[in-house]
Amino acid sequence: MSNSAKSQNSGWAKKTIKFLWIAFVAGVFGFILFVWMVSVNFLGLFGALPDFKALENPESELASELYSSDGLLLGTYFRENRTPVTYEELAPNLVDALIATEDIRFEEHSGIDFQAMARVFVKSILLGQDAGGGSTLSQQTAKNLFKTRTEESQGALSSIPGLRMLIIKTKEWIVATQLEKAYTKNEILTLYLNTSEFGSNAYGIKTASQTFFNKDPDELAIQESAVLVGLFKAPSYYSPVYNPDNALRRRNTVLGQMKNYGYITETTFDSLRQLPIELDYRVANQNQGLATYLREIIKADLLQWTRENLKSDGSTYDLFGDGLKIYTTVDSRMQRYAEEAVTEHMAELQEKFYDEMGSRDPWVDNNNRVIPNFIENAVKRTEAYRLLKNQYGNNTDSIEVKLNEKKRMTIFSWDGEIDTLMSTMDSLRYYKKLLQAGFMSMDPATGHIKAWVGGLDHKYFKFDHVKRGKRQPGSTFKPFVYAAAIENGYSPCYSVVDQPVEVYIPGQPAWSPANADGKFSYEKMTIRRAMAQSVNSITAYMMKKLSPKIVVETARRLGVTSDLEEVPSLALGVNDVSIFEMVGAFGTFVNKGEHTTPFYIDRIEDKNGNVIQQFTPRKRPAMSEEHAYLMTYMLRGGFEESGGTSLGVPYDLREGNELGGKTGTTQNASDGWYIGISKDLVSGTWVGGDDRAIHFRSWISGQGGRTARPIWVKYMTKVYADKSLGYTKGPFPRPERPLSIEIDCDVYEQESQRFADFDYDADKNDF
């Protein structure tokens, strides 16, 4: 080659090298400029990055948690079901599995793994091979925390294909390096696990480990940790619930990575890879766990609270994302006993109801005749009918066809869920035959609600029968009549004759109630015994002497908040009330005349444990201490007087104990009630059909002593048996000052008998 040719080649080579250097420098400078423009969101072209404050205090949605008074997690409120953990709460094998699979050089890089990026570039881009991802755990944490791939994070240039992903990756690089400066490696790893999605409505490692294995993260076995780490690649595709074969392969891949990098031995790997995936799968929802009905009641109250209370910065609280901790007054042990008592008794009672009903329908009128078209009319009040009505309008034939169309469904039964074929009409007819129940127990001194059972099963029956449901209380209202009598100077030993009583109402027929058995004994008895035996005639007589107005005022003062009519029949409980207010009102008797409004939220804390609000009992004087004690003496009559409606309570419960109680049954036995009191607890229960027309055919079978009282008995028996609760038997505390009247009614009756013959006025029913 000539010298001129060599000179030309040398000049071309120099130019090429110079061009490459210029291109390289320009590329580096251009990339630096590009990174800078992304970091400042130049001209709004790239989308904003989180500011330093957001990096220091990253926000992610946290579930708010509801706790019992004894520290048990009752449930959560969330959009994303996430509860954070600390690094110390993670199993070491979980950390090993994560690093081995997702970022083996996690401890070495500063947010960006250039070696991994080079590997991805060469294998994936140049050679077309699958080299896996090049993202570090820091980058993935940035993606989780700041939603770098959502539309809200994009700028004007993000619509350009190819450029969008480059911008996203650049943002994640920038944020990852900033995270590395703001946090330790352990903190970044914990942030990643707390913010990742695992499928099955599980966000964060704590919820995931509880959902799939019913364990906390520090309890996970190696193979269980491998399953959860495997979900990061694709939560749905590798779901151990919906794609178990894929999950098994992915788990073994994670175990293989742990073996490759020395976290487990070859022997351990060979042993673990042979194991099947054993799940204890429990997706969190409001139909599972304890106090399901109360959790829904509390949710409504908390939503109201968030609307009325602001944070220090003026923003509103978010129940479903702020990670609030709500501590209730409910004791988880007592709640469990209450739920067991309801379940055990109602399963037995339903069988008795079926046996008495036989092949007949239970919806009957006052003459025990089956109500025609009952189900056809009832279905028109359902959501299913409303939707069909919107779809088909006045085309009743189409609506009827759809209502009677068989479809697969799962129904509730006391023998467990049943998968079956039923139409809407069939299922409504089935469910209308089921008896319902509600139960509440409270500490009368503090107002703390200890147990709340709103129904049979929240999954199938959403309606709460403790606070939202109101029914006629029957004779459980009678103590308010006698409380008014006590306050107006009548002694528990005051005697009245059991005979017909007529109360005249202007413009209406005289009201003259019969006794439950339809008979009058024409014997005199104390009002304590009359209340114990639930004698209607004597209660009506006392109402006549006092006036409905006085009784209404007394009931209101004691804690009944529902509408009450000032009519004589109010004495027998004709106005609808709730278990919630009845238990609160009876609590006034036990609490020495001071009414304490029942409540169930003790305090609310923010996610950092700072108390936002402490709730205190709302108390007010309602009656004197002496009068309150006399009412506990009156209520004890059900256990102590001849013919008392609580004498059927087992002796083991009554032995060495003072108890009070009142049964209640409506006229057609559609509602059965029992309110029971001890020195420490007031508890009430209601049992009946969803509809008032549904009831036992026999009034005897449907009375509160048979339908409702057994629930209270079972509950109290369980409570006393659990010594850890601290509830003991014993007498009601007497007032500090001596009583102003004699309450030994046996002596009182003997004294009054000497002059009863010539002092008794048959017309006035008085002595």
DRENKOLVO-494499 format. One record per residue (C-alpha): residue number from 1; y, z, x. Coordinates in steps of 0.2 Angstrom, whole numbers. Layout:
BEGIN
<NUM <Y Z X>>
...
***
This chain:
BEGIN
<1 <0 0 0>>
<2 <17 -5 7>>
<3 <30 8 11>>
<4 <41 2 -4>>
<5 <27 5 -16>>
<6 <23 22 -9>>
<7 <42 26 -11>>
<8 <42 20 -29>>
<9 <26 30 -33>>
<10 <34 45 -25>>
<11 <50 43 -34>>
<12 <40 41 -51>>
<13 <30 57 -47>>
<14 <46 67 -43>>
<15 <54 61 -59>>
<16 <38 66 -69>>
<17 <38 83 -61>>
<18 <56 85 -64>>
<19 <54 80 -82>>
<20 <40 91 -85>>
<21 <49 106 -77>>
<22 <64 102 -88>>
<23 <53 100 -103>>
<24 <45 117 -99>>
<25 <61 126 -96>>
<26 <68 118 -112>>
<27 <53 123 -121>>
<28 <54 141 -115>>
<29 <72 141 -119>>
<30 <69 133 -136>>
<31 <56 145 -140>>
<32 <67 160 -135>>
<33 <81 152 -145>>
<34 <69 150 -160>>
<35 <62 168 -159>>
<36 <81 174 -158>>
<37 <85 163 -173>>
<38 <70 170 -183>>
<39 <74 188 -178>>
<40 <92 186 -185>>
<41 <87 175 -199>>
<42 <100 162 -193>>
<43 <110 154 -207>>
<44 <96 161 -219>>
<45 <84 148 -214>>
<46 <70 159 -209>>
<47 <69 174 -221>>
<48 <74 192 -217>>
<49 <65 204 -206>>
<50 <64 223 -209>>
<51 <78 232 -201>>
<52 <75 246 -189>>
<53 <76 260 -202>>
<54 <62 251 -212>>
<55 <52 250 -196>>
<56 <55 269 -193>>
<57 <50 273 -211>>
<58 <39 259 -217>>
<59 <36 259 -236>>
<60 <20 255 -244>>
<61 <15 259 -262>>
<62 <6 276 -263>>
<63 <-4 282 -278>>
<64 <3 298 -286>>
<65 <-10 312 -286>>
<66 <-14 324 -300>>
<67 <-22 341 -294>>
<68 <-29 356 -303>>
<69 <-23 373 -300>>
<70 <-38 376 -289>>
<71 <-34 361 -278>>
<72 <-46 348 -285>>
<73 <-40 330 -287>>
<74 <-41 326 -305>>
<75 <-34 308 -305>>
<76 <-21 296 -298>>
<77 <-8 285 -305>>
<78 <-5 268 -296>>
<79 <-2 250 -295>>
<80 <-11 250 -279>>
<81 <-24 264 -277>>
<82 <-19 271 -260>>
<83 <-19 288 -253>>
<84 <-14 289 -234>>
<85 <-24 299 -221>>
<86 <-20 305 -203>>
<87 <-28 299 -187>>
<88 <-38 315 -186>>
<89 <-45 312 -203>>
<90 <-54 296 -197>>
<91 <-72 296 -191>>
<92 <-73 291 -173>>
<93 <-86 277 -177>>
<94 <-74 270 -189>>
<95 <-60 268 -175>>
<96 <-74 261 -164>>
<97 <-79 248 -176>>
<98 <-62 242 -180>>
<99 <-57 240 -162>>
<100 <-73 231 -157>>
<101 <-71 219 -171>>
<102 <-53 216 -174>>
<103 <-44 219 -157>>
<104 <-54 224 -142>>
<105 <-39 224 -131>>
<106 <-29 235 -143>>
<107 <-25 249 -130>>
<108 <-20 236 -117>>
<109 <-7 224 -125>>
<110 <10 228 -132>>
<111 <8 220 -149>>
<112 <4 202 -143>>
<113 <-13 198 -135>>
<114 <-8 182 -125>>
<115 <-26 181 -119>>
<116 <-32 180 -137>>
<117 <-19 167 -141>>
<118 <-24 156 -127>>
<119 <-42 157 -132>>
<120 <-38 152 -150>>
<121 <-27 138 -143>>
<122 <-40 130 -132>>
<123 <-55 133 -143>>
<124 <-48 131 -161>>
<125 <-34 118 -158>>
<126 <-40 108 -143>>
<127 <-59 109 -145>>
<128 <-60 111 -164>>
<129 <-71 127 -163>>
<130 <-70 143 -173>>
<131 <-63 155 -161>>
<132 <-58 168 -173>>
<133 <-40 175 -176>>
<134 <-28 179 -162>>
<135 <-19 192 -172>>
<136 <-18 210 -165>>
<137 <-20 225 -175>>
<138 <-1 228 -173>>
<139 <2 210 -180>>
<140 <-9 213 -195>>
<141 <-1 230 -198>>
<142 <16 221 -198>>
<143 <9 209 -211>>
<144 <2 223 -222>>
<145 <18 234 -221>>
<146 <31 221 -223>>
<147 <23 207 -233>>
<148 <28 194 -221>>
<149 <18 180 -230>>
<150 <25 183 -248>>
<151 <38 171 -255>>
<152 <51 185 -255>>
<153 <50 185 -236>>
<154 <53 166 -234>>
<155 <68 156 -229>>
<156 <74 138 -232>>
<157 <64 131 -218>>
<158 <48 139 -225>>
<159 <45 125 -236>>
<160 <41 113 -221>>
<161 <22 111 -219>>
<162 <17 118 -202>>
<163 <34 126 -198>>
<164 <31 139 -212>>
<165 <16 147 -203>>
<166 <25 146 -186>>
<167 <39 156 -194>>
<168 <27 169 -201>>
<169 <18 171 -185>>
<170 <34 173 -175>>
<171 <40 186 -187>>
<172 <23 196 -185>>
<173 <25 195 -166>>
<174 <43 202 -167>>
<175 <38 216 -179>>
<176 <22 220 -169>>
<177 <32 222 -153>>
<178 <44 233 -162>>
<179 <30 243 -170>>
<180 <23 246 -153>>
<181 <40 254 -147>>
<182 <41 265 -163>>
<183 <24 271 -164>>
<184 <9 277 -154>>
<185 <-7 267 -154>>
<186 <-16 280 -164>>
<187 <-2 279 -177>>
<188 <-2 260 -178>>
<189 <-21 260 -180>>
<190 <-19 273 -194>>
<191 <-5 263 -202>>
<192 <-16 248 -202>>
<193 <-31 257 -211>>
<194 <-19 265 -223>>
<195 <-11 249 -229>>
<196 <-26 237 -229>>
<197 <-34 230 -245>>
<198 <-53 232 -247>>
<199 <-56 225 -264>>
<200 <-62 234 -280>>
<201 <-45 240 -282>>
<202 <-46 250 -266>>
<203 <-31 251 -255>>
<204 <-31 261 -239>>
<205 <-46 268 -230>>
<206 <-47 284 -240>>
<207 <-48 276 -257>>
<208 <-60 263 -250>>
<209 <-72 276 -242>>
<210 <-72 285 -259>>
<211 <-74 270 -269>>
<212 <-89 262 -260>>
<213 <-98 278 -253>>
<214 <-90 293 -262>>
<215 <-85 300 -245>>
<216 <-69 304 -236>>
<217 <-66 293 -220>>
<218 <-71 307 -208>>
<219 <-88 308 -216>>
<220 <-93 289 -214>>
<221 <-109 285 -205>>
<222 <-109 271 -192>>
<223 <-116 258 -204>>
<224 <-104 263 -218>>
<225 <-89 261 -206>>
<226 <-96 244 -202>>
<227 <-97 238 -220>>
<228 <-79 243 -223>>
<229 <-72 235 -207>>
<230 <-82 220 -212>>
<231 <-71 219 -228>>
<232 <-55 215 -218>>
<233 <-61 197 -215>>
<234 <-62 193 -234>>
<235 <-63 208 -246>>
<236 <-71 197 -260>>
<237 <-83 186 -250>>
<238 <-90 201 -241>>
<239 <-90 213 -255>>
<240 <-105 224 -255>>
<241 <-105 225 -274>>
<242 <-103 207 -279>>
<243 <-109 198 -263>>
<244 <-122 210 -255>>
<245 <-130 197 -244>>
<246 <-114 192 -237>>
<247 <-109 210 -234>>
<248 <-125 214 -225>>
<249 <-123 199 -213>>
<250 <-105 204 -210>>
<251 <-110 222 -207>>
<252 <-122 217 -194>>
<253 <-109 206 -186>>
<254 <-98 222 -184>>
<255 <-113 232 -178>>
<256 <-116 218 -165>>
<257 <-98 219 -159>>
<258 <-100 238 -157>>
<259 <-115 235 -146>>
<260 <-107 221 -136>>
<261 <-93 232 -131>>
<262 <-103 248 -128>>
<263 <-99 258 -143>>
<264 <-117 259 -148>>
<265 <-133 256 -139>>
<266 <-145 242 -141>>
<267 <-158 254 -149>>
<268 <-145 261 -161>>
<269 <-140 243 -166>>
<270 <-158 238 -169>>
<271 <-161 253 -180>>
<272 <-145 252 -190>>
<273 <-146 233 -193>>
<274 <-163 236 -202>>
<275 <-155 247 -215>>
<276 <-150 241 -232>>
<277 <-132 245 -238>>
<278 <-133 260 -249>>
<279 <-118 262 -260>>
<280 <-111 276 -271>>
<281 <-99 265 -280>>
<282 <-85 273 -290>>
<283 <-70 263 -295>>
<284 <-56 275 -299>>
<285 <-50 273 -317>>
<286 <-43 285 -330>>
<287 <-59 285 -340>>
<288 <-69 295 -326>>
<289 <-68 312 -320>>
<290 <-61 328 -327>>
<291 <-47 330 -340>>
<292 <-46 312 -344>>
<293 <-36 315 -360>>
<294 <-24 327 -352>>
<295 <-21 314 -338>>
<296 <-14 302 -351>>
<297 <-4 315 -359>>
<298 <4 320 -342>>
<299 <7 302 -338>>
<300 <18 300 -353>>
<301 <27 316 -348>>
<302 <29 310 -330>>
<303 <36 293 -335>>
<304 <49 302 -345>>
<305 <53 314 -331>>
<306 <55 299 -319>>
<307 <68 292 -331>>
<308 <78 308 -332>>
<309 <77 313 -313>>
<310 <84 304 -298>>
<311 <81 305 -279>>
<312 <95 311 -268>>
<313 <100 293 -264>>
<314 <102 290 -283>>
<315 <87 279 -285>>
<316 <73 283 -298>>
<317 <56 289 -294>>
<318 <41 278 -296>>
<319 <26 287 -303>>
<320 <15 272 -298>>
<321 <21 270 -280>>
<322 <30 285 -273>>
<323 <15 295 -269>>
<324 <20 310 -279>>
<325 <9 325 -280>>
<326 <8 334 -297>>
<327 <0 351 -298>>
<328 <-6 356 -315>>
<329 <-11 373 -323>>
<330 <-28 367 -327>>
<331 <-43 376 -318>>
<332 <-56 362 -314>>
<333 <-70 375 -317>>
<334 <-64 380 -334>>
<335 <-60 362 -338>>
<336 <-78 357 -334>>
<337 <-85 371 -344>>
<338 <-74 366 -359>>
<339 <-80 348 -357>>
<340 <-98 354 -356>>
<341 <-96 365 -372>>
<342 <-89 350 -382>>
<343 <-103 338 -376>>
<344 <-117 350 -379>>
<345 <-112 356 -396>>
<346 <-106 339 -402>>
<347 <-122 330 -397>>
<348 <-132 343 -408>>
<349 <-119 343 -422>>
<350 <-120 324 -423>>
<351 <-139 324 -426>>
<352 <-137 337 -440>>
<353 <-123 326 -447>>
<354 <-135 311 -447>>
<355 <-149 321 -454>>
<356 <-138 327 -469>>
<357 <-131 309 -471>>
<358 <-147 300 -471>>
<359 <-145 282 -477>>
<360 <-129 286 -486>>
<361 <-112 283 -480>>
<362 <-102 298 -476>>
<363 <-85 292 -483>>
<364 <-84 300 -500>>
<365 <-71 305 -512>>
<366 <-68 322 -519>>
<367 <-82 320 -531>>
<368 <-94 315 -517>>
<369 <-95 297 -522>>
<370 <-95 284 -508>>
<371 <-78 275 -507>>
<372 <-80 257 -510>>
<373 <-73 244 -497>>
<374 <-69 259 -485>>
<375 <-74 249 -470>>
<376 <-66 233 -476>>
<377 <-49 242 -478>>
<378 <-51 252 -462>>
<379 <-53 236 -452>>
<380 <-36 230 -457>>
<381 <-29 245 -447>>
<382 <-37 239 -431>>
<383 <-30 229 -416>>
<384 <-44 217 -418>>
<385 <-39 213 -436>>
<386 <-21 211 -431>>
<387 <-25 198 -417>>
<388 <-35 188 -429>>
<389 <-22 189 -442>>
<390 <-9 182 -430>>
<391 <-21 168 -425>>
<392 <-27 163 -443>>
<393 <-13 169 -454>>
<394 <-19 170 -472>>
<395 <-35 161 -469>>
<396 <-46 176 -475>>
<397 <-62 166 -473>>
<398 <-59 163 -455>>
<399 <-54 181 -452>>
<400 <-70 187 -461>>
<401 <-81 175 -451>>
<402 <-74 182 -435>>
<403 <-75 200 -440>>
<404 <-94 198 -444>>
<405 <-98 187 -428>>
<406 <-110 196 -417>>
<407 <-105 198 -399>>
<408 <-111 208 -384>>
<409 <-104 225 -382>>
<410 <-107 242 -374>>
<411 <-106 256 -387>>
<412 <-105 275 -385>>
<413 <-120 286 -390>>
<414 <-125 304 -386>>
<415 <-140 297 -377>>
<416 <-130 286 -366>>
<417 <-121 269 -366>>
<418 <-130 256 -376>>
<419 <-129 237 -373>>
<420 <-131 228 -389>>
<421 <-126 214 -401>>
<422 <-113 219 -414>>
<423 <-99 212 -424>>
<424 <-82 220 -426>>
<425 <-87 226 -443>>
<426 <-104 233 -437>>
<427 <-95 243 -423>>
<428 <-82 250 -434>>
<429 <-95 256 -447>>
<430 <-105 264 -432>>
<431 <-90 273 -424>>
<432 <-83 279 -441>>
<433 <-99 289 -443>>
<434 <-96 299 -427>>
<435 <-88 316 -428>>
<436 <-74 319 -416>>
<437 <-67 335 -408>>
<438 <-53 343 -398>>
<439 <-52 359 -388>>
<440 <-38 368 -378>>
<441 <-38 385 -369>>
<442 <-23 394 -362>>
<443 <-17 410 -353>>
<444 <-6 418 -366>>
<445 <4 427 -353>>
<446 <10 413 -343>>
<447 <8 398 -355>>
<448 <-4 390 -342>>
<449 <-16 378 -351>>
<450 <-33 380 -342>>
<451 <-43 367 -351>>
<452 <-40 352 -362>>
<453 <-53 341 -370>>
<454 <-45 328 -381>>
<455 <-60 319 -388>>
<456 <-78 314 -384>>
<457 <-76 301 -371>>
<458 <-60 293 -366>>
<459 <-68 277 -362>>
<460 <-72 274 -380>>
<461 <-60 285 -389>>
<462 <-42 285 -383>>
<463 <-34 296 -396>>
<464 <-30 314 -391>>
<465 <-35 327 -404>>
<466 <-26 341 -395>>
<467 <-8 337 -396>>
<468 <-6 320 -404>>
<469 <-19 323 -417>>
<470 <-14 334 -432>>
<471 <-25 340 -446>>
<472 <-25 353 -460>>
<473 <-29 370 -452>>
<474 <-37 378 -467>>
<475 <-39 396 -466>>
<476 <-34 397 -447>>
<477 <-16 397 -455>>
<478 <-19 413 -464>>
<479 <-15 424 -449>>
<480 <3 418 -451>>
<481 <3 425 -469>>
<482 <-3 441 -464>>
<483 <9 442 -449>>
<484 <23 440 -461>>
<485 <15 454 -471>>
<486 <14 466 -456>>
<487 <32 462 -452>>
<488 <37 466 -469>>
<489 <29 484 -469>>
<490 <11 481 -475>>
<491 <-2 490 -465>>
<492 <-19 481 -460>>
<493 <-26 494 -471>>
<494 <-16 489 -487>>
<495 <-29 486 -501>>
<496 <-29 472 -514>>
<497 <-42 467 -527>>
<498 <-51 451 -525>>
<499 <-48 443 -542>>
<500 <-39 427 -548>>
<501 <-21 425 -544>>
<502 <-9 413 -552>>
<503 <7 408 -544>>
<504 <19 399 -555>>
<505 <30 384 -549>>
<506 <44 377 -560>>
<507 <39 361 -567>>
<508 <21 362 -561>>
<509 <4 369 -566>>
<510 <1 387 -560>>
<511 <-8 387 -543>>
<512 <-23 398 -543>>
<513 <-35 395 -529>>
<514 <-53 399 -529>>
<515 <-63 408 -515>>
<516 <-74 397 -504>>
<517 <-90 402 -514>>
<518 <-81 400 -530>>
<519 <-83 418 -535>>
<520 <-72 434 -536>>
<521 <-80 451 -532>>
<522 <-66 461 -541>>
<523 <-67 473 -528>>
<524 <-53 480 -518>>
<525 <-52 478 -499>>
<526 <-40 480 -485>>
<527 <-30 464 -480>>
<528 <-39 466 -463>>
<529 <-56 464 -472>>
<530 <-49 450 -483>>
<531 <-43 440 -468>>
<532 <-60 444 -459>>
<533 <-70 437 -474>>
<534 <-56 423 -477>>
<535 <-54 428 -495>>
<536 <-42 415 -503>>
<537 <-37 425 -518>>
<538 <-30 440 -507>>
<539 <-21 428 -496>>
<540 <-13 419 -511>>
<541 <-8 436 -518>>
<542 <1 441 -501>>
<543 <9 424 -501>>
<544 <15 428 -519>>
<545 <22 444 -513>>
<546 <31 438 -498>>
<547 <36 420 -503>>
<548 <32 403 -494>>
<549 <50 404 -486>>
<550 <46 420 -476>>
<551 <29 413 -471>>
<552 <36 397 -465>>
<553 <49 406 -455>>
<554 <36 417 -447>>
<555 <25 403 -442>>
<556 <40 394 -435>>
<557 <45 409 -424>>
<558 <27 411 -418>>
<559 <26 393 -412>>
<560 <21 381 -426>>
<561 <32 366 -424>>
<562 <25 354 -437>>
<563 <33 351 -454>>
<564 <28 365 -466>>
<565 <31 364 -484>>
<566 <38 380 -493>>
<567 <24 380 -506>>
<568 <11 393 -511>>
<569 <-4 382 -505>>
<570 <3 383 -488>>
<571 <-6 400 -487>>
<572 <-23 390 -486>>
<573 <-17 378 -472>>
<574 <-12 362 -482>>
<575 <0 355 -469>>
<576 <-6 346 -454>>
<577 <-4 355 -437>>
<578 <-11 352 -419>>
<579 <-22 362 -409>>
<580 <-9 363 -396>>
<581 <4 372 -407>>
<582 <-9 383 -416>>
<583 <-16 390 -399>>
<584 <2 393 -393>>
<585 <6 402 -409>>
<586 <-10 413 -408>>
<587 <-5 417 -390>>
<588 <10 426 -396>>
<589 <-1 439 -404>>
<590 <-10 442 -387>>
<591 <6 441 -377>>
<592 <14 457 -385>>
<593 <25 447 -397>>
<594 <32 435 -384>>
<595 <29 417 -387>>
<596 <26 407 -372>>
<597 <26 388 -375>>
<598 <10 380 -368>>
<599 <12 369 -353>>
<600 <2 360 -340>>
<601 <12 354 -326>>
<602 <16 368 -313>>
<603 <26 358 -300>>
<604 <29 341 -293>>
<605 <30 337 -274>>
<606 <35 321 -265>>
<607 <24 312 -253>>
<608 <29 324 -239>>
<609 <25 340 -248>>
<610 <43 344 -253>>
<611 <44 352 -270>>
<612 <55 341 -281>>
<613 <53 352 -297>>
<614 <45 369 -301>>
<615 <41 371 -319>>
<616 <43 389 -327>>
<617 <36 396 -343>>
<618 <48 395 -358>>
<619 <47 412 -366>>
<620 <56 420 -381>>
<621 <53 436 -391>>
<622 <45 431 -408>>
<623 <39 448 -415>>
<624 <38 466 -410>>
<625 <25 472 -398>>
<626 <18 484 -411>>
<627 <17 470 -424>>
<628 <8 459 -411>>
<629 <-5 472 -407>>
<630 <-8 474 -426>>
<631 <-12 456 -427>>
<632 <-24 457 -413>>
<633 <-32 471 -423>>
<634 <-32 460 -439>>
<635 <-40 446 -429>>
<636 <-53 458 -422>>
<637 <-59 460 -440>>
<638 <-68 444 -440>>
<639 <-80 452 -427>>
<640 <-79 470 -434>>
<641 <-78 470 -453>>
<642 <-93 468 -465>>
<643 <-94 449 -469>>
<644 <-82 444 -455>>
<645 <-83 425 -451>>
<646 <-85 429 -432>>
<647 <-100 440 -434>>
<648 <-112 425 -430>>
<649 <-105 426 -412>>
<650 <-119 431 -400>>
<651 <-119 450 -396>>
<652 <-119 446 -377>>
<653 <-101 439 -379>>
<654 <-96 454 -390>>
<655 <-104 468 -380>>
<656 <-91 479 -371>>
<657 <-77 467 -377>>
<658 <-63 465 -389>>
<659 <-62 448 -397>>
<660 <-52 441 -411>>
<661 <-55 425 -420>>
<662 <-52 415 -436>>
<663 <-62 401 -444>>
<664 <-54 387 -454>>
<665 <-61 374 -466>>
<666 <-52 362 -477>>
<667 <-57 360 -495>>
<668 <-69 346 -493>>
<669 <-75 351 -476>>
<670 <-67 336 -467>>
<671 <-59 348 -454>>
<672 <-67 363 -446>>
<673 <-57 375 -435>>
<674 <-59 390 -424>>
<675 <-46 399 -414>>
<676 <-53 413 -403>>
<677 <-43 426 -393>>
<678 <-48 438 -379>>
<679 <-36 449 -368>>
<680 <-34 435 -356>>
<681 <-37 418 -365>>
<682 <-33 410 -382>>
<683 <-43 395 -386>>
<684 <-44 383 -401>>
<685 <-55 369 -407>>
<686 <-56 357 -421>>
<687 <-70 346 -427>>
<688 <-70 332 -440>>
<689 <-71 314 -444>>
<690 <-59 301 -438>>
<691 <-54 299 -457>>
<692 <-52 313 -469>>
<693 <-64 305 -481>>
<694 <-78 308 -468>>
<695 <-87 324 -469>>
<696 <-103 334 -472>>
<697 <-109 333 -490>>
<698 <-112 351 -490>>
<699 <-97 362 -488>>
<700 <-108 375 -479>>
<701 <-113 363 -466>>
<702 <-95 358 -463>>
<703 <-87 375 -462>>
<704 <-78 379 -446>>
<705 <-90 393 -442>>
<706 <-104 380 -439>>
<707 <-94 365 -433>>
<708 <-80 372 -422>>
<709 <-84 390 -417>>
<710 <-100 386 -407>>
<711 <-89 376 -395>>
<712 <-78 392 -392>>
<713 <-94 402 -390>>
<714 <-101 391 -377>>
<715 <-85 389 -367>>
<716 <-82 408 -367>>
<717 <-100 412 -362>>
<718 <-98 400 -347>>
<719 <-81 407 -342>>
<720 <-87 425 -342>>
<721 <-103 420 -332>>
<722 <-92 412 -318>>
<723 <-87 428 -309>>
<724 <-76 418 -297>>
<725 <-64 415 -311>>
<726 <-59 433 -313>>
<727 <-60 434 -332>>
<728 <-68 450 -338>>
<729 <-72 458 -354>>
<730 <-61 472 -361>>
<731 <-50 479 -374>>
<732 <-33 471 -379>>
<733 <-19 482 -371>>
<734 <-11 494 -383>>
<735 <8 496 -384>>
<736 <16 508 -373>>
<737 <23 517 -388>>
<738 <12 526 -401>>
<739 <9 515 -416>>
<740 <20 520 -431>>
<741 <6 517 -444>>
<742 <-13 522 -446>>
<743 <-25 508 -442>>
<744 <-41 517 -445>>
<745 <-44 508 -461>>
<746 <-61 517 -465>>
<747 <-51 533 -466>>
<748 <-37 525 -476>>
<749 <-49 518 -489>>
<750 <-57 535 -491>>
<751 <-40 543 -494>>
<752 <-34 530 -506>>
<753 <-51 530 -516>>
<754 <-46 547 -523>>
<755 <-32 541 -534>>
<756 <-37 522 -535>>
<757 <-43 524 -553>>
<758 <-26 529 -560>>
<759 <-15 521 -548>>
<760 <-22 503 -549>>
<761 <-11 491 -559>>
<762 <-22 476 -564>>
<763 <-8 465 -569>>
<764 <1 467 -553>>
<765 <-15 468 -542>>
<766 <-7 483 -533>>
<767 <-9 502 -531>>
***
